[in-house]
Amino acid sequence: MKPLTTGIARRVVPVLCCLLLQVNCSMALDAALFDEADFEGAAFVLSLEKDGAFDVALARVPYLDIYGEPREGRARLVVHRERFNKSAPLPVFCHVHYEMGVNGARKWAERGWAVFTAVYNDDAPIAVSPGDGNNLARAIIQWARRCPVTDGSRLHLDGGSQGGYMALAMSADMFPVTSATADAPVVNWAYNFSYFEANRPLLTEFDQPFEAPLPVMAAVLPLADMTYEHFGDDLSDDAWYYVSPISKVPYIANPTMILFGTGDMLVPMEQMTREHIADCDFEEFPDGYARDFDSLTRNDNARVRFEELLPPEQVFVHVEPLPEHSYVVTLEMRLGAEEQPKQKPERVDRAWSREHQWNLYYLDEGCPKPFSDHFTYAWETAPDSFVAHYQKSAPAPEILNTHKLRRLLERYDNAVTELPRLKNGRFVNRRNFDHVERRDVIAGLLDYARLGKEHEMRLNELYQQGARKPFGETVSVDLLLGCLEDDQHHP
């Protein structure tokens, strides 16, 4: 076996994981790790580099796109060498959709996470999140869970904006997920794109988006057009409901923190709540500006706020007041033409409750400005204590429920329901290569059942109550171990 070097290498991902251990791999282990190369969807390492105290790997990750066609993405893994040597395997921190740079990954790797993120380049460009971006995200998570250096029972999902949407979408479909942080997530594409379309006439005559009266919105309008290429532009269609997290709430069983600001111009907070919206007159806005939730949402199923779908006893809401030394971030500041004040607001650890599944953290910014993006004011907040708690605490049995198990078994049987239709009339593909999907479902259920007797009993009880039984009449740790072994031998 040739060792990986810091240059281009063509080895399977688990070989990387072996090298990151900084030990001599036995021939038996080496042979076992090489099995990854024998099935469709196997990930290959392209490079492995040392960056100070960190090891940084770039991998090629195959997946099936929304039409069921094979594609290849890129993903990065960052680990802290010292943390890795002291604790193996590592919990997974997966920043979904948007690329997290190595600098950003260092923070979490230094805290003991194996940090995964997508990487985009000319060979693997970014795709819209409801489209191929969704399918790539699940492939990267599946790769992360296959890697021998990771703890399959510990997965934190993180993202903002489209990535916030992805953190919720992946929380619904993947398992086990132990926690998630979603900043300014699109929870309702039917409303969000209708909001864009209602205001498009105010922006179309401007050749340069930042000259438009709603400059940041004008800059992101192409996102809608890129998505319409796949799903069509009829925003009353049920496709926009099924592609949205509002249709996936029953499948999200993990502790989740969601951040929204009242001054968000791109993902209006109106799709989230009725109670915490700022009372605005919009005098600074051009005539015709619209954001009313009920009148703009054209799909009947989608005319519901995210908060209304959550069990009240499982919801903790915190409204964060505007901090001292905050300031309005002007368009000139956003474009780098004006310096921001040197005195910044202090960093705040976001308030949350460990007794509740849903932690909703709202920033009280008052009304948005026409030039705002996701925030109108400068903030420094972080979910540090939330993420740290779920990194260490034992995952609760409740991260698996009836709906979640049904979703997983549908994935296993290639029978996923509640799918949106594409523009061509076909249902969207939300599944990876068959062997990868089967193995991921079995391994995920096994990781959960191994968390303790209570978890194994809950799995078996929920399984027996359901109609879909691909593993026979009952399920247990021993049975899943046998299924996983059989599946690995017969991909």
C-alpha positions as CSV (number, residue, x, y, z in Angstrom):
1,M,0.0,0.0,0.0
2,K,1.4,3.4,-1.0
3,P,1.1,6.0,1.8
4,L,-0.9,9.2,1.3
5,T,1.3,12.2,0.7
6,T,0.5,15.9,0.8
7,G,0.0,15.9,-2.9
8,I,-2.8,14.4,-5.1
9,A,-3.6,10.9,-4.0
10,R,-6.2,8.3,-5.2
11,R,-7.0,6.4,-2.1
12,V,-10.3,5.6,-0.4
13,V,-11.4,7.8,2.4
14,P,-11.0,5.3,5.2
15,V,-7.3,5.1,4.4
16,L,-7.1,8.8,5.2
17,C,-8.8,8.2,8.5
18,C,-6.2,5.5,9.3
19,L,-3.4,7.9,8.6
20,L,-4.9,10.6,10.7
21,L,-4.5,8.3,13.7
22,Q,-0.8,8.6,13.3
23,V,-0.2,5.0,14.0
24,N,1.0,2.1,11.8
25,C,-2.0,0.4,10.3
26,S,-2.0,-3.4,10.4
27,M,-2.4,-5.2,7.1
28,A,-5.7,-6.6,8.3
29,L,-7.1,-3.2,9.0
30,D,-5.7,-1.9,5.7
31,A,-7.5,-4.7,3.8
32,A,-10.8,-3.9,5.5
33,L,-10.5,-0.2,4.8
34,F,-9.9,-1.0,1.1
35,D,-13.4,-2.4,0.8
36,E,-14.8,1.1,0.3
37,A,-13.5,1.1,-3.3
38,D,-15.7,-1.8,-4.3
39,F,-19.1,0.0,-4.5
40,E,-20.7,2.9,-6.3
41,G,-20.6,6.0,-4.2
42,A,-17.2,5.3,-2.6
43,A,-15.4,8.5,-1.7
44,F,-11.7,9.1,-2.7
45,V,-9.2,11.4,-1.1
46,L,-7.6,13.9,-3.4
47,S,-5.2,15.5,-1.0
48,L,-4.1,15.5,2.6
49,E,-2.2,18.4,4.0
50,K,-0.9,19.5,7.4
51,D,-2.0,23.0,8.5
52,G,-0.2,23.7,11.8
53,A,-1.9,21.6,14.4
54,F,-4.6,20.5,12.0
55,D,-4.9,17.8,9.2
56,V,-7.0,18.9,6.2
57,A,-8.3,16.5,3.6
58,L,-10.0,17.1,0.4
59,A,-12.2,14.2,-1.0
60,R,-14.2,13.5,-4.1
61,V,-17.7,12.4,-3.1
62,P,-19.9,10.7,-5.7
63,Y,-23.7,11.1,-5.4
64,L,-26.9,10.9,-7.4
65,D,-28.5,14.2,-8.4
66,I,-32.2,15.1,-8.3
67,Y,-32.7,13.3,-11.6
68,G,-31.0,10.2,-10.4
69,E,-27.9,10.8,-12.5
70,P,-24.4,10.3,-11.1
71,R,-22.5,13.4,-10.1
72,E,-19.4,14.2,-8.1
73,G,-18.9,16.8,-5.3
74,R,-16.0,17.8,-3.2
75,A,-15.8,17.8,0.6
76,R,-13.3,18.8,3.2
77,L,-12.4,17.2,6.5
78,V,-10.5,19.1,9.2
79,V,-9.3,17.5,12.5
80,H,-7.0,18.7,15.3
81,R,-4.2,16.3,15.6
82,E,-3.9,16.5,19.4
83,R,-7.7,16.3,20.0
84,F,-7.8,13.3,17.6
85,N,-5.1,11.4,19.4
86,K,-6.7,11.9,22.8
87,S,-10.2,10.9,21.8
88,A,-11.2,8.5,19.1
89,P,-13.6,8.3,17.5
90,L,-14.5,12.0,17.0
91,P,-18.1,13.4,16.9
92,V,-19.0,14.9,13.6
93,F,-19.7,18.6,13.0
94,C,-21.1,19.0,9.5
95,H,-21.5,22.5,8.1
96,V,-24.0,22.0,5.3
97,H,-24.4,23.6,1.9
98,Y,-22.2,26.6,2.0
99,E,-18.5,26.0,2.3
100,M,-16.9,26.6,5.7
101,G,-13.3,27.7,5.2
102,V,-10.4,26.0,7.0
103,N,-10.2,29.0,9.4
104,G,-13.8,28.6,10.5
105,A,-13.4,24.8,10.8
106,R,-10.4,25.2,13.1
107,K,-12.6,26.6,15.9
108,W,-14.7,23.4,16.0
109,A,-11.9,21.0,15.3
110,E,-9.9,22.4,18.2
111,R,-13.0,21.6,20.4
112,G,-12.8,18.0,19.5
113,W,-15.0,17.7,16.4
114,A,-14.2,16.1,13.0
115,V,-15.4,19.0,10.8
116,F,-16.9,18.3,7.4
117,T,-18.0,20.7,4.7
118,A,-18.7,20.9,1.0
119,V,-16.0,22.5,-1.2
120,Y,-16.8,24.2,-4.5
121,N,-14.6,24.7,-7.5
122,D,-14.8,24.6,-11.3
123,D,-15.0,20.8,-11.2
124,A,-17.7,20.8,-8.6
125,P,-19.7,24.1,-8.6
126,I,-22.3,25.0,-6.0
127,A,-25.9,24.1,-6.8
128,V,-29.2,25.5,-5.4
129,S,-30.0,24.0,-2.0
130,P,-33.4,22.5,-2.9
131,G,-31.8,20.9,-5.9
132,D,-28.6,19.0,-6.2
133,G,-27.2,20.8,-3.1
134,N,-29.6,18.7,-1.0
135,N,-28.4,15.5,-2.5
136,L,-24.7,16.4,-2.1
137,A,-25.3,17.3,1.5
138,R,-26.6,13.8,2.3
139,A,-23.7,12.2,0.4
140,I,-21.2,14.2,2.5
141,I,-23.0,13.2,5.7
142,Q,-22.9,9.6,4.6
143,W,-19.2,9.8,3.9
144,A,-18.6,11.4,7.4
145,R,-20.5,8.5,9.0
146,R,-18.6,5.8,7.1
147,C,-15.2,7.2,8.2
148,P,-13.7,5.0,10.9
149,V,-12.4,8.0,12.8
150,T,-15.9,9.3,13.5
151,D,-18.6,8.5,16.1
152,G,-21.7,7.6,14.1
153,S,-23.9,8.3,17.1
154,R,-22.8,12.0,17.4
155,L,-23.7,14.3,14.5
156,H,-24.2,18.0,14.7
157,L,-25.6,19.9,11.7
158,D,-24.9,23.6,11.1
159,G,-25.7,26.1,8.4
160,G,-27.0,29.6,7.6
161,S,-29.6,30.9,5.1
162,Q,-29.7,28.2,2.4
163,G,-27.4,26.2,4.7
164,G,-29.9,26.8,7.5
165,Y,-32.6,25.3,5.3
166,M,-30.2,22.4,4.7
167,A,-29.5,21.8,8.4
168,L,-33.3,21.3,8.9
169,A,-33.7,19.2,5.7
170,M,-30.9,16.9,6.7
171,S,-32.2,16.7,10.3
172,A,-35.4,15.4,8.8
173,D,-33.8,12.7,6.5
174,M,-30.5,11.6,8.2
175,F,-30.0,9.6,11.4
176,P,-28.9,9.7,14.1
177,V,-28.7,13.5,14.3
178,T,-27.9,14.7,17.9
179,S,-28.3,18.4,17.4
180,A,-28.6,21.2,14.8
181,T,-28.1,24.9,14.5
182,A,-29.8,26.8,11.7
183,D,-29.3,30.5,11.2
184,A,-31.9,32.4,9.1
185,P,-33.1,29.2,7.5
186,V,-35.6,29.2,4.6
187,V,-38.4,27.2,6.2
188,N,-41.0,28.0,3.6
189,W,-39.9,28.2,0.0
190,A,-43.4,28.8,-1.2
191,Y,-43.5,32.1,0.7
192,N,-39.9,33.1,0.3
193,F,-39.9,32.9,-3.5
194,S,-43.4,34.5,-3.7
195,Y,-41.8,37.3,-1.6
196,F,-39.0,37.6,-4.2
197,E,-41.4,37.6,-7.1
198,A,-43.7,40.2,-5.5
199,N,-40.8,42.6,-5.3
200,R,-39.0,41.6,-8.6
201,P,-40.7,44.4,-10.6
202,L,-39.0,47.0,-8.3
203,L,-35.6,45.6,-9.3
204,T,-35.7,44.5,-13.0
205,E,-34.8,47.9,-14.6
206,F,-31.4,48.0,-12.8
207,D,-28.5,46.5,-14.6
208,Q,-26.3,46.5,-11.4
209,P,-28.0,44.9,-8.4
210,F,-26.4,47.1,-5.9
211,E,-27.9,50.2,-7.6
212,A,-31.4,48.8,-7.1
213,P,-33.6,50.2,-4.3
214,L,-33.4,46.7,-2.6
215,P,-29.8,46.0,-3.5
216,V,-29.1,42.8,-1.6
217,M,-32.3,41.2,-2.6
218,A,-31.5,42.1,-6.2
219,A,-28.2,40.3,-5.9
220,V,-29.8,37.0,-4.7
221,L,-32.7,37.0,-7.2
222,P,-30.9,34.6,-9.6
223,L,-31.2,31.9,-6.9
224,A,-34.9,31.8,-7.6
225,D,-34.4,31.6,-11.4
226,M,-31.9,28.7,-10.9
227,T,-34.4,26.8,-8.8
228,Y,-37.2,27.4,-11.2
229,E,-35.1,25.6,-13.9
230,H,-35.8,22.4,-12.0
231,F,-39.1,22.8,-10.2
232,G,-40.9,25.3,-12.5
233,D,-42.2,28.7,-11.4
234,D,-45.8,27.9,-10.3
235,L,-45.5,28.9,-6.6
236,S,-48.9,27.6,-5.9
237,D,-47.7,24.1,-6.7
238,D,-47.3,21.5,-3.8
239,A,-43.7,21.1,-4.9
240,W,-42.8,24.2,-2.9
241,Y,-44.5,22.8,0.2
242,Y,-42.8,19.4,0.0
243,V,-39.4,20.9,-0.6
244,S,-39.7,23.1,2.5
245,P,-38.9,22.2,6.2
246,I,-42.5,23.1,7.1
247,S,-43.5,19.7,5.6
248,K,-40.7,17.9,7.4
249,V,-41.3,18.9,11.0
250,P,-42.5,15.5,12.2
251,Y,-39.2,13.9,11.0
252,I,-37.0,16.4,13.0
253,A,-36.6,14.8,16.4
254,N,-33.2,16.2,17.4
255,P,-32.6,19.2,19.6
256,T,-32.5,22.2,17.3
257,M,-31.6,25.9,17.6
258,I,-33.0,28.3,15.1
259,L,-31.8,32.0,14.8
260,F,-33.8,34.7,13.1
261,G,-33.6,38.5,13.1
262,T,-36.6,40.8,12.7
263,G,-34.6,42.9,10.3
264,D,-34.0,40.1,7.8
265,M,-34.6,41.2,4.2
266,L,-33.8,37.9,2.5
267,V,-35.5,35.3,4.6
268,P,-38.3,37.3,6.2
269,M,-39.1,36.2,9.8
270,E,-42.8,36.3,8.9
271,Q,-42.5,32.6,7.7
272,M,-41.4,31.7,11.2
273,T,-43.8,33.4,13.7
274,R,-46.8,35.7,14.1
275,E,-45.9,37.0,17.5
276,H,-42.4,38.5,17.2
277,I,-42.6,40.5,14.0
278,A,-41.7,44.2,14.2
279,D,-44.5,46.7,13.4
280,C,-43.1,48.6,10.4
281,D,-44.5,51.3,8.1
282,F,-41.8,50.7,5.4
283,E,-41.6,54.4,4.6
284,E,-38.0,54.0,3.5
285,F,-38.9,51.4,0.9
286,P,-40.0,51.9,-2.7
287,D,-43.7,52.0,-3.4
288,G,-45.1,48.5,-3.9
289,Y,-42.8,46.7,-1.5
290,A,-44.6,43.6,-0.1
291,R,-43.8,40.9,2.5
292,D,-47.2,40.0,4.0
293,F,-47.1,36.3,4.6
294,D,-50.8,35.3,4.2
295,S,-51.4,37.3,1.0
296,L,-48.1,36.2,-0.7
297,T,-48.2,32.5,0.1
298,R,-50.1,31.0,-2.8
299,N,-50.0,27.3,-1.8
300,D,-52.7,26.4,0.7
301,N,-50.6,23.8,2.5
302,A,-47.7,26.2,2.9
303,R,-49.8,29.0,4.5
304,V,-48.6,28.1,8.0
305,R,-45.9,29.6,10.2
306,F,-43.2,27.3,11.3
307,E,-43.9,27.9,15.0
308,E,-47.5,26.8,14.6
309,L,-46.2,23.3,13.6
310,L,-44.2,22.8,16.8
311,P,-45.5,21.2,20.0
312,P,-45.7,24.2,22.4
313,E,-44.4,22.2,25.3
314,Q,-41.2,21.5,23.3
315,V,-40.5,25.2,22.4
316,F,-38.2,27.7,24.2
317,V,-38.2,31.2,22.8
318,H,-35.7,33.9,23.6
319,V,-35.8,37.4,22.2
320,E,-32.3,39.0,22.3
321,P,-32.4,42.8,22.7
322,L,-30.2,45.0,20.6
323,P,-26.8,45.0,22.3
324,E,-24.7,48.0,23.4
325,H,-22.4,49.3,20.7
326,S,-24.4,47.7,17.9
327,Y,-24.9,49.8,14.7
328,V,-26.8,49.6,11.4
329,V,-24.6,47.9,8.8
330,T,-25.0,50.2,5.8
331,L,-24.7,49.1,2.1
332,E,-21.4,50.9,1.9
333,M,-20.1,48.9,4.8
334,R,-21.3,45.7,3.2
335,L,-19.5,46.6,0.0
336,G,-16.3,47.6,1.8
337,A,-16.6,51.3,0.8
338,E,-17.1,52.5,4.3
339,E,-15.3,51.3,7.5
340,Q,-17.4,49.8,10.3
341,P,-17.1,51.3,13.8
342,K,-14.1,50.0,15.7
343,Q,-16.2,49.4,18.8
344,K,-18.2,46.3,18.3
345,P,-21.0,44.7,20.4
346,E,-19.8,42.1,22.9
347,R,-20.0,38.4,21.9
348,V,-23.1,36.7,23.4
349,D,-23.6,33.0,24.0
350,R,-27.1,32.3,22.7
351,A,-29.7,31.5,25.4
352,W,-31.3,28.1,25.2
353,S,-33.0,25.4,27.3
354,R,-31.9,21.8,27.6
355,E,-35.5,20.8,28.6
356,H,-36.9,21.8,25.1
357,Q,-36.3,20.3,21.7
358,W,-36.8,23.6,19.8
359,N,-34.8,26.6,20.8
360,L,-35.9,29.7,18.9
361,Y,-33.5,32.6,19.3
362,Y,-34.8,35.9,17.9
363,L,-32.8,39.0,17.4
364,D,-34.9,42.2,18.1
365,E,-33.6,44.5,15.4
366,G,-36.9,46.4,14.8
367,C,-37.6,47.0,11.2
368,P,-35.4,46.1,8.3
369,K,-33.7,48.6,6.0
370,P,-34.0,48.4,2.2
371,F,-30.2,47.5,2.1
372,S,-30.3,44.9,4.8
373,D,-29.3,41.3,4.2
374,H,-30.1,38.7,6.9
375,F,-29.4,41.3,9.6
376,T,-29.9,45.0,9.8
377,Y,-27.6,45.6,12.8
378,A,-24.1,44.3,13.8
379,W,-24.3,41.3,16.1
380,E,-21.9,38.9,17.8
381,T,-23.8,35.8,18.9
382,A,-22.7,32.1,19.0
383,P,-24.3,28.8,19.9
384,D,-21.3,27.7,21.8
385,S,-22.8,26.3,25.0
386,F,-25.7,24.6,23.0
387,V,-23.2,22.8,20.7
388,A,-20.9,21.9,23.5
389,H,-23.7,20.4,25.6
390,Y,-24.9,18.1,22.8
391,Q,-21.3,17.1,21.9
392,K,-20.9,15.6,25.4
393,S,-24.4,14.6,26.6
394,A,-25.9,11.2,25.9
395,P,-28.4,11.4,23.0
396,A,-31.9,11.0,24.3
397,P,-34.0,8.0,23.1
398,E,-36.5,10.6,21.7
399,I,-34.2,11.5,18.8
400,L,-36.0,8.6,17.1
401,N,-39.8,8.8,16.7
402,T,-42.5,7.0,14.6
403,H,-42.3,9.4,11.7
404,K,-38.5,9.4,11.6
405,L,-38.3,5.6,11.6
406,R,-40.8,5.4,8.8
407,R,-38.7,7.9,6.8
408,L,-35.6,5.8,7.4
409,L,-37.2,2.6,6.3
410,E,-38.6,4.3,3.2
411,R,-35.1,5.3,2.4
412,Y,-33.9,1.7,2.9
413,D,-36.7,0.2,0.7
414,N,-36.3,2.9,-2.0
415,A,-39.9,4.0,-1.4
416,V,-39.6,7.6,-0.1
417,T,-42.9,9.5,0.0
418,E,-43.9,13.2,0.1
419,L,-41.5,14.1,-2.7
420,P,-41.9,17.3,-4.8
421,R,-42.4,17.0,-8.5
422,L,-39.8,18.4,-10.9
423,K,-40.6,20.6,-13.8
424,N,-40.5,17.5,-16.1
425,G,-43.3,15.9,-14.1
426,R,-41.1,13.3,-12.4
427,F,-40.6,13.1,-8.6
428,V,-37.3,14.5,-7.4
429,N,-34.7,11.9,-6.5
430,R,-33.7,12.3,-2.8
431,R,-31.7,9.1,-2.5
432,N,-28.0,8.2,-3.0
433,F,-26.7,5.0,-4.6
434,D,-28.7,2.0,-3.4
435,H,-25.9,0.3,-1.4
436,V,-24.9,3.6,0.2
437,E,-28.5,4.3,1.3
438,R,-29.1,0.8,2.7
439,R,-25.8,0.8,4.6
440,D,-26.4,4.2,6.0
441,V,-29.8,3.4,7.3
442,I,-28.7,0.1,8.9
443,A,-25.6,1.7,10.4
444,G,-27.6,4.7,11.7
445,L,-30.1,2.4,13.5
446,L,-27.3,0.3,14.9
447,D,-25.5,3.4,16.2
448,Y,-28.7,4.5,17.9
449,A,-29.5,1.0,19.4
450,R,-26.0,0.7,20.8
451,L,-26.5,3.9,22.8
452,G,-28.2,1.8,25.5
453,K,-30.9,-0.7,26.4
454,E,-33.6,2.0,26.4
455,H,-32.7,3.1,22.9
456,E,-32.7,-0.5,21.6
457,M,-36.1,-1.1,23.2
458,R,-37.6,2.1,21.8
459,L,-36.4,1.2,18.3
460,N,-37.9,-2.3,18.5
461,E,-41.2,-0.9,19.9
462,L,-41.5,1.7,17.1
463,Y,-40.5,-0.8,14.5
464,Q,-43.1,-3.3,15.6
465,Q,-45.8,-0.6,15.5
466,G,-45.0,0.3,11.9
467,A,-46.2,-1.3,8.7
468,R,-42.8,-1.5,6.9
469,K,-40.6,-4.3,8.2
470,P,-37.6,-4.9,6.0
471,F,-35.7,-6.7,8.8
472,G,-38.4,-9.1,9.8
473,E,-40.9,-8.8,12.7
474,T,-38.4,-7.5,15.3
475,V,-35.2,-5.5,15.3
476,S,-32.2,-5.6,17.7
477,V,-28.5,-4.8,17.9
478,D,-27.5,-8.3,16.9
479,L,-29.9,-8.4,14.0
480,L,-28.7,-5.0,12.7
481,L,-25.1,-6.2,13.0
482,G,-25.9,-9.2,10.9
483,C,-27.7,-7.0,8.3
484,L,-24.7,-4.7,8.1
485,E,-22.3,-7.5,7.6
486,D,-24.4,-9.0,4.9
487,D,-24.8,-5.7,3.2
488,Q,-21.1,-5.0,3.2
489,H,-20.4,-8.4,1.6
490,H,-23.1,-8.0,-1.0
491,P,-23.1,-4.4,-2.1
